[in-house]
């Protein structure tokens, strides 16, 4: 195939401003984070934290310090409860498969929500092959889990319940406290995992008062590096490794700890929690300006997910009827605005995002959904630029769409 | 050296940005649709045909779909304009892929759908005129079959979304 990226770049020459909002799929590392990381690649603490000599001890200190700091931010009691993994996907896999492996003799039931990330949804066939029953809890039109269905689903055979804290696509902050009470009431022995990839650093989390057993944390979504994430595992939880190798300080993930990335994860966390409430307010104001601006200036739009403080402060997800989402993301990109879509086309398949269908969006709204996330580095000027070009982009795509409808 | 294929080449992006022959044709001789918005892929083709010579004078399209879908439809209209219907019938999705500078396998169906719409329009034209030329096969072509398959899938999908989601999104209405 002769297609080359170089030829495609010519289309982006005249872009006057770039606003990257595709944080769901990848994100830049903030420069203040990178600065902190750099010495650890070359001169500092590059030993193996599990090895007993000076460079190992320096690395040990660095990794443990990061784990303690992150533990503190989520109300965990010890650094040992923070298990660094190579990412959010790996942390979710470790949580579900690790707990399932530890219960493989008894089998039992795993309960998840319908709108989990694919790094949970796509484990389901494997869990079934391993002999577990898997039940998916439905959600309402705004993405809130059906607590009655949860209560019905959890029984004495349930080994694990996994419910995301804030949804990655539509930002719904789940009623986790209520969910935990229901699960405990139905079966005090069932473990509760929460994928907090879209909550950590943006929503206050206290695992102790929340009473959950496992939780996934993301680095890149708070402008830390990719290639690192963490799984909080409460002390005493029965879980096994899902990969094998030389075990160092991270008993659940063998292999050499990636100290520079862990340092970056920690620094990115520090920067989110330094002035947490103020930052949350700032993200929320960017989000609300963007949502309101779009709904006011473009007709036939639907906000996906709830409004206000039950929505993650960084999440914007809007469906544009009569415009296919993949085409719209490409059109937006030609203006220098980067977003993603729940459309089938971006996903290289014929079905739209499972989150969109779970909240009852008709195909047109699902294929026409655009997901954007704001970060602490975005400015009001960025938002205003998006509001300037987005209506033009939607209009152009709509002009291509068959006018007669279906 | 073999790489993971890039979904888009410059030609596709150019046609996406500046599509040729875009829009509904009010005085079309015949038109046809393939695909369904449920699958996020639908192409409408409009043809103006000279009945005496059986030559396609004009061809336009509308598309609800990804950039490849738009580019494939656009290039197809270019390829068939001025051609006798018999020649236009022979255009394959591979010809479209070639004209576009290559289509990766995940986007083949965009080319197939465009050809499917064209073939349907041609069949409809002869049905309207009430005769069946020798060269026109009775059996559906691969492109037409695939368009049907996508439409069938879309029906299932629509039913699934319509039922499941509608009920769930209206929690207050449950018992």
Interface residues (C-beta under 8 A of the other chain):
Chain A: X1 X2 X3 X4 X5 X7 X8 X10 X11 X138 X139 X140 X141 X146 X322 X324 X325 X326 X327 X330 X331 X334 X343 X344 X345 X346 X348 X350 X351 X352 X357 X358 X359 X360 X361 X362 X363 X364 X366 X367 X399 X400 X401 X402 X403 X404 X406
Chain B: X3 X5 X6 X8 X9 X10 X13 X14 X16 X17 X19 X22 X24 X33 X36 X37 X38 X39 X40 X41 X42 X44 X62 X63 X64 X65 X66 X67 X68 X69 X70 X101 X102 X104 X106 X150 X153 X154 X157 X158 X160 X161 X162 X164 X165 X166 X167 X168 X169 X170 X171
